[in-house]
């Protein structure tokens, strides 16, 4: 009976209509399509992120000292094929006309004369000992005399005054303060070897031992450097003041290690002045602490590091950096606009070289031509590198751009800074002066490694600032150091 009732109920259930079945099927298909679209979109996002990551890794692997700002030491054992960014000057190899040679020349009054006599005739063996010479041939040998240290004893008289019956003793010079001590010249030479020739402290001590048979310690080397630093302070203060007032100065920064931690070496320089400073930071905080840029109102030449933009002065960019970046875009992305821009910058530089020394800027017609050519190349670059897609609501920050697009944006925004060298010939094409000044500090780090203390790093920077400025102003480096030890330092001229 119960089974009959169940069977009757099953018969009374209404079956779905055909339209309802079709509607259900369409809903299932739509849901399936939505799932597929979501899945495809997810996969597309994954592929895009992976492509960006692969491109970034490829860019990183492709960068070297020839096509980026990386130092040559980062190239490793596999050195990149050299691609010189310099153009031929058309001059012959060797010394140029007007260059003063510095070959050895005979002197009229030598220190020593050695006579070489003729005793007999080599042809007939006649005795010539009593025959007077009719002339002399002359040859001179320039050499260093045997090096030995000289010891000067200071004796202070002691007398008994006949009037008051007291003992009176003469005073020693202020520089003679110890019973036994080293003199100013060996102090200067020690600092010269360590800070100018970049010989490590232990090897400096060994050299002095081998040359003079003295046995200084590394503490003596530090004491010698301290003496030079203290004696050169008047010069260092003037160097800083003159850089603050300069019409144009070069600025750069590079990483160094102090006490095992990364610090930053900051340089400010002109053709006649050099200043170094080491700070824990790279940006505005360090530049403010060093104190040159906050007071500087001239034109700053640098490698477009953003912290420089925050100062109220004119700017000019290093086009040597641009040429390397353009070479990277050409090699890695194969974009024609990059090679065209590099050619344009080099052509402008070549045109400046052939102008007379009295010229201060390119002719107005050439300025207009190069400016329009610059804009045309940028237009081609932007066509090849459209802006990235607008950010989605879920994304944060600005959309990431490719290296070509970033470089294009910089060229467009800072056109005046990139081309400053063609409007004013006082502005250099590159920032090589600052890079040359920094190079010696990097060599010091490669030779000796990390600075052990902040004080030692500051001392070294002060002495190098003093020496570099002295050499730029045609002053002998050792003489300048000796003058600093004697508290009569070299004073830079404006």
BADOKOL-458277 format. One record per residue (C-alpha): residue number from 1; x, y, z; residue in three letters. Coordinates in nm, 3 decimals. Example, Ala and Ser with C-alpha at 12.3 -4.5 7.8 and 13.67 -1.06 7.14 Angstrom:
2
R    k       c1       c2       c3    r
R    1    1.230   -0.450    0.780  ala
R    2    1.367   -0.106    0.714  ser
//
This chain:
494
R    k       c1       c2       c3    r
R    1    0.000    0.000    0.000  unk
R    2    0.279    0.243    0.090  unk
R    3    0.466    0.165   -0.233  unk
R    4    0.157    0.251   -0.433  unk
R    5    0.124    0.586   -0.260  unk
R    6    0.490    0.668   -0.336  unk
R    7    0.450    0.573   -0.698  unk
R    8    0.140    0.795   -0.728  unk
R    9    0.329    1.091   -0.580  unk
R   10    0.612    1.046   -0.832  unk
R   11    0.367    1.054   -1.118  unk
R   12    0.212    1.378   -0.989  unk
R   13    0.554    1.565   -0.992  unk
R   14    0.565    1.804   -1.287  unk
R   15    0.861    1.769   -1.524  unk
R   16    1.048    2.096   -1.619  unk
R   17    0.952    2.239   -1.952  unk
R   18    1.184    2.248   -2.251  unk
R   19    1.230    2.624   -2.213  unk
R   20    1.331    2.583   -1.852  unk
R   21    1.583    2.315   -1.948  unk
R   22    1.735    2.539   -2.215  unk
R   23    1.755    2.824   -1.963  unk
R   24    1.939    2.601   -1.717  unk
R   25    2.182    2.488   -1.986  unk
R   26    2.256    2.848   -2.089  unk
R   27    2.319    2.948   -1.726  unk
R   28    2.564    2.660   -1.688  unk
R   29    2.741    2.760   -2.010  unk
R   30    2.761    3.126   -1.899  unk
R   31    2.902    3.024   -1.562  unk
R   32    3.155    2.806   -1.738  unk
R   33    3.258    3.092   -1.970  unk
R   34    3.294    3.327   -1.673  unk
R   35    3.515    3.072   -1.501  unk
R   36    3.724    3.035   -1.817  unk
R   37    3.756    3.413   -1.860  unk
R   38    3.861    3.455   -1.495  unk
R   39    4.112    3.176   -1.534  unk
R   40    4.253    3.324   -1.855  unk
R   41    4.279    3.667   -1.694  unk
R   42    4.459    3.515   -1.396  unk
R   43    4.699    3.330   -1.626  unk
R   44    4.752    3.649   -1.828  unk
R   45    4.848    3.839   -1.513  unk
R   46    5.087    3.562   -1.415  unk
R   47    5.247    3.561   -1.760  unk
R   48    5.278    3.941   -1.753  unk
R   49    5.448    3.936   -1.413  unk
R   50    5.678    3.655   -1.521  unk
R   51    5.764    3.840   -1.843  unk
R   52    5.846    4.153   -1.644  unk
R   53    6.059    3.951   -1.403  unk
R   54    6.242    3.779   -1.690  unk
R   55    6.300    4.114   -1.863  unk
R   56    6.432    4.264   -1.541  unk
R   57    6.671    3.972   -1.494  unk
R   58    6.784    3.995   -1.856  unk
R   59    6.840    4.370   -1.815  unk
R   60    7.038    4.312   -1.498  unk
R   61    7.253    4.044   -1.662  unk
R   62    7.312    4.261   -1.970  unk
R   63    7.435    4.564   -1.775  unk
R   64    7.809    4.617   -1.741  unk
R   65    8.055    4.902   -1.715  unk
R   66    8.023    4.974   -2.088  unk
R   67    7.648    5.034   -2.101  unk
R   68    7.554    5.150   -1.750  unk
R   69    7.687    5.325   -1.443  unk
R   70    7.829    5.003   -1.296  unk
R   71    8.202    5.014   -1.213  unk
R   72    8.451    4.799   -1.411  unk
R   73    8.517    4.594   -1.096  unk
R   74    8.162    4.456   -1.121  unk
R   75    8.230    4.297   -1.460  unk
R   76    8.399    3.996   -1.303  unk
R   77    8.632    3.768   -1.494  unk
R   78    8.425    3.780   -1.810  unk
R   79    8.502    4.129   -1.931  unk
R   80    8.259    4.285   -2.182  unk
R   81    8.380    4.371   -2.525  unk
R   82    8.498    4.729   -2.516  unk
R   83    8.271    4.972   -2.699  unk
R   84    8.435    5.309   -2.672  unk
R   85    8.190    5.598   -2.663  unk
R   86    8.463    5.842   -2.761  unk
R   87    8.491    5.979   -3.110  unk
R   88    8.816    6.034   -3.300  unk
R   89    8.961    6.380   -3.252  unk
R   90    9.161    6.375   -3.576  unk
R   91    9.486    6.451   -3.393  unk
R   92    9.802    6.245   -3.433  unk
R   93    9.917    6.004   -3.163  unk
R   94   10.168    6.143   -2.911  unk
R   95   10.253    6.490   -2.786  unk
R   96   10.057    6.771   -2.948  unk
R   97   10.208    7.094   -3.085  unk
R   98   10.289    7.332   -2.802  unk
R   99   10.325    7.054   -2.545  unk
R  100   10.632    7.109   -2.325  unk
R  101   10.849    6.800   -2.301  unk
R  102   11.012    6.697   -1.974  unk
R  103   11.310    6.491   -2.088  unk
R  104   11.640    6.506   -1.897  unk
R  105   11.860    6.801   -1.985  unk
R  106   12.228    6.849   -1.899  unk
R  107   12.315    7.094   -1.623  unk
R  108   12.607    7.335   -1.635  unk
R  109   12.731    7.268   -1.281  unk
R  110   12.703    6.901   -1.178  unk
R  111   12.750    6.795   -0.817  unk
R  112   13.036    6.563   -0.899  unk
R  113   13.282    6.530   -1.190  unk
R  114   13.471    6.210   -1.267  unk
R  115   13.763    6.243   -1.514  unk
R  116   13.827    5.956   -1.755  unk
R  117   14.185    5.989   -1.891  unk
R  118   14.349    5.866   -2.209  unk
R  119   14.679    5.691   -2.117  unk
R  120   14.791    5.572   -2.460  unk
R  121   14.704    5.591   -2.828  unk
R  122   14.499    5.285   -2.928  unk
R  123   14.644    5.304   -3.282  unk
R  124   15.020    5.323   -3.223  unk
R  125   15.046    5.270   -2.845  unk
R  126   15.219    5.605   -2.788  unk
R  127   15.222    5.714   -2.423  unk
R  128   14.979    6.009   -2.381  unk
R  129   14.996    6.057   -2.003  unk
R  130   15.190    6.385   -2.036  unk
R  131   14.985    6.519   -2.329  unk
R  132   14.724    6.782   -2.241  unk
R  133   14.363    6.718   -2.339  unk
R  134   14.222    6.938   -2.619  unk
R  135   13.857    6.879   -2.530  unk
R  136   13.623    6.673   -2.312  unk
R  137   13.322    6.462   -2.398  unk
R  138   13.037    6.498   -2.148  unk
R  139   12.775    6.258   -2.019  unk
R  140   12.567    6.308   -1.705  unk
R  141   12.403    6.052   -1.478  unk
R  142   12.110    6.161   -1.261  unk
R  143   12.081    5.947   -0.946  unk
R  144   11.977    5.961   -0.581  unk
R  145   12.251    5.979   -0.317  unk
R  146   12.268    5.714   -0.051  unk
R  147   11.967    5.769    0.174  unk
R  148   12.026    5.795    0.546  unk
R  149   11.844    5.961    0.830  unk
R  150   11.999    6.265    0.997  unk
R  151   11.979    6.314    1.371  unk
R  152   11.978    6.669    1.510  unk
R  153   12.042    6.714    1.881  unk
R  154   11.897    7.018    2.053  unk
R  155   12.098    7.132    2.355  unk
R  156   11.946    7.376    2.599  unk
R  157   12.199    7.569    2.803  unk
R  158   12.178    7.560    3.181  unk
R  159   12.333    7.853    3.370  unk
R  160   12.347    7.977    3.728  unk
R  161   12.244    8.339    3.765  unk
R  162   12.515    8.523    3.966  unk
R  163   12.256    8.775    4.091  unk
R  164   11.980    8.555    4.231  unk
R  165   12.179    8.232    4.243  unk
R  166   11.901    8.043    4.061  unk
R  167   11.943    7.792    3.779  unk
R  168   11.825    7.916    3.436  unk
R  169   11.759    7.682    3.141  unk
R  170   11.712    7.773    2.774  unk
R  171   11.382    7.686    2.604  unk
R  172   11.346    7.428    2.330  unk
R  173   11.155    7.509    2.008  unk
R  174   10.782    7.438    2.027  unk
R  175   10.820    7.159    1.770  unk
R  176   11.076    6.978    1.990  unk
R  177   10.858    6.846    2.270  unk
R  178   10.993    6.495    2.336  unk
R  179   11.325    6.356    2.450  unk
R  180   11.346    6.158    2.124  unk
R  181   11.111    6.219    1.834  unk
R  182   11.074    6.217    1.454  unk
R  183   11.103    6.543    1.264  unk
R  184   10.859    6.720    1.027  unk
R  185   11.011    6.589    0.704  unk
R  186   10.969    6.220    0.794  unk
R  187   10.617    6.299    0.918  unk
R  188   10.538    6.457    0.581  unk
R  189   10.693    6.173    0.385  unk
R  190   10.500    5.914    0.587  unk
R  191   10.170    6.088    0.520  unk
R  192   10.265    6.133    0.154  unk
R  193   10.326    5.760    0.111  unk
R  194   10.006    5.658    0.289  unk
R  195    9.755    5.918    0.166  unk
R  196    9.892    6.027   -0.171  unk
R  197   10.064    5.712   -0.299  unk
R  198    9.801    5.499   -0.118  unk
R  199   10.053    5.258    0.037  unk
R  200    9.892    5.075    0.332  unk
R  201   10.014    5.159    0.682  unk
R  202   10.212    4.841    0.743  unk
R  203   10.389    4.866    0.407  unk
R  204   10.461    5.235    0.470  unk
R  205   10.638    5.138    0.792  unk
R  206   10.830    4.867    0.606  unk
R  207   10.939    5.113    0.338  unk
R  208   11.070    5.360    0.596  unk
R  209   11.253    5.076    0.770  unk
R  210   11.417    4.965    0.442  unk
R  211   11.513    5.318    0.334  unk
R  212   11.619    5.480    0.661  unk
R  213   11.671    5.193    0.907  unk
R  214   11.406    5.333    1.142  unk
R  215   11.121    5.133    1.289  unk
R  216   10.800    5.337    1.306  unk
R  217   10.469    5.182    1.404  unk
R  218   10.129    5.216    1.237  unk
R  219   10.040    5.454    1.521  unk
R  220   10.312    5.686    1.391  unk
R  221   10.149    5.680    1.045  unk
R  222    9.817    5.783    1.198  unk
R  223    9.991    6.055    1.398  unk
R  224   10.158    6.188    1.081  unk
R  225    9.822    6.200    0.901  unk
R  226    9.665    6.375    1.197  unk
R  227    9.939    6.638    1.185  unk
R  228    9.874    6.705    0.815  unk
R  229    9.498    6.723    0.870  unk
R  230    9.531    6.975    1.154  unk
R  231    9.786    7.186    0.967  unk
R  232    9.576    7.202    0.648  unk
R  233    9.256    7.331    0.814  unk
R  234    9.295    7.691    0.691  unk
R  235    9.325    7.562    0.336  unk
R  236    9.030    7.323    0.375  unk
R  237    8.807    7.605    0.500  unk
R  238    8.894    7.816    0.196  unk
R  239    8.836    7.524   -0.041  unk
R  240    8.486    7.483    0.097  unk
R  241    8.410    7.857    0.078  unk
R  242    8.536    7.886   -0.279  unk
R  243    8.332    7.585   -0.391  unk
R  244    8.019    7.739   -0.240  unk
R  245    8.083    8.052   -0.447  unk
R  246    8.184    7.877   -0.771  unk
R  247    7.991    7.947   -1.091  unk
R  248    8.010    7.580   -1.191  unk
R  249    8.103    7.270   -0.989  unk
R  250    8.097    6.895   -1.037  unk
R  251    7.932    6.665   -0.783  unk
R  252    7.936    6.288   -0.746  unk
R  253    7.898    6.016   -0.485  unk
R  254    8.020    5.659   -0.452  unk
R  255    7.995    5.383   -0.195  unk
R  256    8.281    5.313    0.048  unk
R  257    8.300    5.094    0.355  unk
R  258    8.370    5.237    0.699  unk
R  259    8.384    5.010    1.002  unk
R  260    8.252    4.730    0.781  unk
R  261    7.936    4.924    0.685  unk
R  262    7.836    5.096    0.364  unk
R  263    7.896    5.472    0.368  unk
R  264    7.898    5.728    0.087  unk
R  265    8.187    5.937   -0.038  unk
R  266    8.066    6.276   -0.167  unk
R  267    8.288    6.489   -0.388  unk
R  268    8.258    6.851   -0.501  unk
R  269    8.517    6.983   -0.743  unk
R  270    8.618    7.235   -1.006  unk
R  271    8.925    7.252   -1.228  unk
R  272    9.112    7.412   -0.936  unk
R  273    8.943    7.276   -0.621  unk
R  274    8.851    6.939   -0.467  unk
R  275    8.651    6.854   -0.156  unk
R  276    8.570    6.509   -0.018  unk
R  277    8.335    6.408    0.260  unk
R  278    8.216    6.070    0.392  unk
R  279    7.869    6.020    0.539  unk
R  280    7.640    5.730    0.630  unk
R  281    7.375    5.858    0.388  unk
R  282    7.378    5.920    0.016  unk
R  283    7.103    6.179   -0.025  unk
R  284    6.996    6.519    0.107  unk
R  285    7.087    6.451    0.470  unk
R  286    7.452    6.390    0.379  unk
R  287    7.469    6.683    0.135  unk
R  288    7.331    6.918    0.399  unk
R  289    7.581    6.791    0.656  unk
R  290    7.877    6.845    0.420  unk
R  291    7.753    7.199    0.367  unk
R  292    7.851    7.292    0.010  unk
R  293    7.531    7.241   -0.189  unk
R  294    7.301    7.429    0.056  unk
R  295    7.504    7.747   -0.012  unk
R  296    7.582    7.677   -0.379  unk
R  297    7.408    7.905   -0.632  unk
R  298    7.598    7.823   -0.952  unk
R  299    7.544    7.534   -1.192  unk
R  300    7.582    7.180   -1.056  unk
R  301    7.704    6.910   -1.296  unk
R  302    7.599    6.562   -1.181  unk
R  303    7.456    6.227   -1.289  unk
R  304    7.087    6.324   -1.238  unk
R  305    7.062    6.174   -0.887  unk
R  306    6.731    6.310   -0.757  unk
R  307    6.866    6.455   -0.433  unk
R  308    7.055    6.718   -0.633  unk
R  309    6.726    6.854   -0.773  unk
R  310    6.619    6.968   -0.426  unk
R  311    6.879    7.247   -0.420  unk
R  312    6.813    7.595   -0.554  unk
R  313    7.074    7.607   -0.830  unk
R  314    7.104    7.538   -1.201  unk
R  315    7.180    7.184   -1.316  unk
R  316    7.356    7.003   -1.599  unk
R  317    7.355    6.628   -1.657  unk
R  318    7.646    6.399   -1.738  unk
R  319    7.605    6.288   -2.098  unk
R  320    7.867    6.016   -2.060  unk
R  321    7.610    5.843   -1.838  unk
R  322    7.345    5.902   -2.104  unk
R  323    7.559    5.748   -2.376  unk
R  324    7.606    5.434   -2.168  unk
R  325    7.233    5.412   -2.094  unk
R  326    7.150    5.464   -2.462  unk
R  327    7.397    5.190   -2.553  unk
R  328    7.212    4.958   -2.314  unk
R  329    6.875    5.040   -2.475  unk
R  330    7.024    4.982   -2.819  unk
R  331    7.177    4.645   -2.724  unk
R  332    6.901    4.508   -2.502  unk
R  333    6.583    4.648   -2.660  unk
R  334    6.707    4.713   -3.017  unk
R  335    6.530    5.050   -3.038  unk
R  336    6.651    5.278   -3.315  unk
R  337    6.576    5.604   -3.134  unk
R  338    6.842    5.528   -2.870  unk
R  339    7.125    5.501   -3.125  unk
R  340    6.997    5.815   -3.299  unk
R  341    7.000    6.010   -2.973  unk
R  342    7.353    5.890   -2.893  unk
R  343    7.468    5.999   -3.239  unk
R  344    7.303    6.338   -3.194  unk
R  345    7.477    6.403   -2.861  unk
R  346    7.816    6.305   -3.005  unk
R  347    7.759    6.518   -3.316  unk
R  348    7.686    6.823   -3.102  unk
R  349    8.003    6.760   -2.904  unk
R  350    8.211    6.727   -3.223  unk
R  351    8.071    7.050   -3.361  unk
R  352    8.168    7.232   -3.043  unk
R  353    8.526    7.103   -3.062  unk
R  354    8.592    7.252   -3.407  unk
R  355    8.468    7.600   -3.313  unk
R  356    8.724    7.871   -3.222  unk
R  357    8.817    7.918   -2.858  unk
R  358    8.645    8.257   -2.853  unk
R  359    8.301    8.098   -2.912  unk
R  360    8.076    8.068   -2.607  unk
R  361    7.778    7.889   -2.767  unk
R  362    7.668    7.725   -3.089  unk
R  363    7.525    7.958   -3.356  unk
R  364    7.153    8.017   -3.317  unk
R  365    7.073    7.825   -3.636  unk
R  366    7.253    7.515   -3.513  unk
R  367    7.089    7.544   -3.172  unk
R  368    6.744    7.543   -3.335  unk
R  369    6.836    7.252   -3.561  unk
R  370    6.974    7.033   -3.282  unk
R  371    6.681    7.119   -3.053  unk
R  372    6.425    7.015   -3.317  unk
R  373    6.620    6.699   -3.397  unk
R  374    6.622    6.616   -3.025  unk
R  375    6.241    6.651   -3.007  unk
R  376    6.189    6.442   -3.323  unk
R  377    6.395    6.155   -3.182  unk
R  378    6.196    6.167   -2.857  unk
R  379    5.869    6.147   -3.052  unk
R  380    5.992    5.831   -3.224  unk
R  381    6.092    5.691   -2.888  unk
R  382    5.753    5.756   -2.729  unk
R  383    5.578    5.588   -3.024  unk
R  384    5.786    5.276   -2.960  unk
R  385    5.725    5.297   -2.584  unk
R  386    5.361    5.391   -2.509  unk
R  387    5.269    5.461   -2.146  unk
R  388    5.169    5.158   -1.936  unk
R  389    4.806    5.066   -1.879  unk
R  390    4.612    5.261   -1.619  unk
R  391    4.636    5.106   -1.272  unk
R  392    4.352    4.885   -1.155  unk
R  393    4.164    4.965   -0.833  unk
R  394    4.353    4.689   -0.655  unk
R  395    4.701    4.805   -0.765  unk
R  396    4.913    5.037   -0.554  unk
R  397    5.144    5.317   -0.664  unk
R  398    5.235    5.419   -1.014  unk
R  399    5.244    5.156   -1.289  unk
R  400    5.593    5.025   -1.356  unk
R  401    5.761    5.152   -1.672  unk
R  402    6.031    4.999   -1.890  unk
R  403    6.387    5.137   -1.886  unk
R  404    6.344    5.294   -2.235  unk
R  405    6.030    5.478   -2.121  unk
R  406    6.200    5.602   -1.803  unk
R  407    6.494    5.736   -2.002  unk
R  408    6.262    5.904   -2.252  unk
R  409    6.074    6.074   -1.972  unk
R  410    6.400    6.207   -1.827  unk
R  411    6.516    6.337   -2.166  unk
R  412    6.184    6.516   -2.216  unk
R  413    6.152    6.663   -1.867  unk
R  414    6.517    6.770   -1.839  unk
R  415    6.595    6.874   -2.196  unk
R  416    6.763    7.196   -2.078  unk
R  417    6.993    7.005   -1.841  unk
R  418    7.086    6.745   -2.105  unk
R  419    7.170    7.004   -2.373  unk
R  420    7.315    7.273   -2.143  unk
R  421    7.663    7.213   -2.287  unk
R  422    7.566    7.341   -2.633  unk
R  423    7.414    7.666   -2.502  unk
R  424    7.703    7.751   -2.271  unk
R  425    8.053    7.622   -2.345  unk
R  426    8.150    7.667   -1.981  unk
R  427    7.926    7.367   -1.913  unk
R  428    8.112    7.040   -1.987  unk
R  429    7.966    6.754   -2.188  unk
R  430    8.012    6.508   -1.902  unk
R  431    8.094    6.478   -1.533  unk
R  432    8.431    6.314   -1.587  unk
R  433    8.611    6.564   -1.365  unk
R  434    8.419    6.444   -1.059  unk
R  435    8.465    6.079   -1.159  unk
R  436    8.842    6.129   -1.194  unk
R  437    8.857    6.290   -0.851  unk
R  438    8.663    6.004   -0.692  unk
R  439    8.867    5.735   -0.866  unk
R  440    9.167    5.773   -0.633  unk
R  441    8.951    5.713   -0.326  unk
R  442    8.816    5.397   -0.487  unk
R  443    9.172    5.281   -0.555  unk
R  444    9.250    5.341   -0.187  unk
R  445    8.958    5.117   -0.094  unk
R  446    9.067    4.846   -0.338  unk
R  447    9.419    4.851   -0.192  unk
R  448    9.341    4.874    0.180  unk
R  449    8.977    4.767    0.204  unk
R  450    8.742    4.925    0.457  unk
R  451    8.830    5.229    0.668  unk
R  452    8.856    5.101    1.022  unk
R  453    8.715    5.413    1.187  unk
R  454    8.504    5.715    1.090  unk
R  455    8.784    5.940    1.219  unk
R  456    9.036    5.771    0.990  unk
R  457    8.802    5.810    0.693  unk
R  458    8.749    6.180    0.767  unk
R  459    9.123    6.235    0.809  unk
R  460    9.197    6.068    0.476  unk
R  461    8.930    6.275    0.296  unk
R  462    9.064    6.602    0.439  unk
R  463    9.421    6.524    0.333  unk
R  464    9.313    6.413   -0.016  unk
R  465    9.106    6.731   -0.054  unk
R  466    9.414    6.936    0.036  unk
R  467    9.655    6.741   -0.187  unk
R  468    9.421    6.727   -0.488  unk
R  469    9.360    7.102   -0.473  unk
R  470    9.734    7.171   -0.439  unk
R  471    9.814    6.957   -0.744  unk
R  472    9.537    7.122   -0.949  unk
R  473    9.702    7.454   -0.870  unk
R  474   10.048    7.333   -0.981  unk
R  475   10.189    7.281   -0.631  unk
R  476   10.414    6.988   -0.547  unk
R  477   10.222    6.737   -0.334  unk
R  478   10.508    6.661   -0.094  unk
R  479   10.588    7.030   -0.047  unk
R  480   10.224    7.100    0.033  unk
R  481   10.216    6.819    0.292  unk
R  482   10.542    6.938    0.450  unk
R  483   10.402    7.292    0.471  unk
R  484   10.092    7.157    0.648  unk
R  485   10.309    6.971    0.900  unk
R  486   10.500    7.296    0.963  unk
R  487   10.166    7.483    1.008  unk
R  488   10.222    7.700    0.698  unk
R  489    9.982    7.522    0.458  unk
R  490    9.935    7.586    0.088  unk
R  491    9.652    7.836    0.040  unk
R  492    9.430    7.787   -0.271  unk
R  493    9.364    8.080   -0.500  unk
R  494    9.026    8.159   -0.651  unk
//
